[in-house]
């Protein structure tokens, strides 16, 4: 099983794969049982999975930057700033709702200063 196959299988099962600065963390709801073989494969291919996740973040960053710049009318610098905020994990203690509110406020601020 390739790293891409393992990543896809984990996601299909409802696992959460989080990329942090120096690691990859895997978690799943208590109701989900991840097969031992899949966990073993994920551990063995951790560095490859990390590279795939980094590539996904980079592609998302570029896509968001282009949308913000061309559709949103932001400068490239402002578009990349907003994209960086959008693709980073929420700081510890910040809820997804708080993160969305912060991103919305940042987008409004950057649009007003364009």
Residue, then its C-alpha position, 0 to 999 in steps of 0.5 A: x500500500x502506498x502512502x497516498x493509498x494509506x492517507x486516502x484509506x485513513x480519511x475514508x474511515x474518518x481519521x484526522x491526520x494533522x500536520x504540525x511543524x515537526x510531526x504528523x498526528x493521527x486520531x480517530x473518533x472512538x467509534x472508529x476502529x482503524x485496522x492494525x495493518x493500516x496503522x502499521x503502514x501509516x507509521x512505516x510511511x510517515x515521512x511520505x505521508x508528511x510530504x503528501x500533506x505538505x504538498x496539499x497545504x502548498x497547493x491549497x495556499x497557491x489556490x487561495x492566494x490566486x482566488x484572493x488576488x484575482x477574484x478578491x482584488x487583493x494585492x499578491x502580498x495581502x493574498x498570500x498573507x490571508x492564505x498563510x493564515x487560512x492554511x495554518x492550523x488553529x493555535x491551541x485553545x482557538x475553536x474552529x469558529x474563532x479561527x473562521x471569525x479571525x480569518x473573516x476579520x483579516x480578509x475584511x481588513x486586507x480588502x479595506x486596505x487594498 
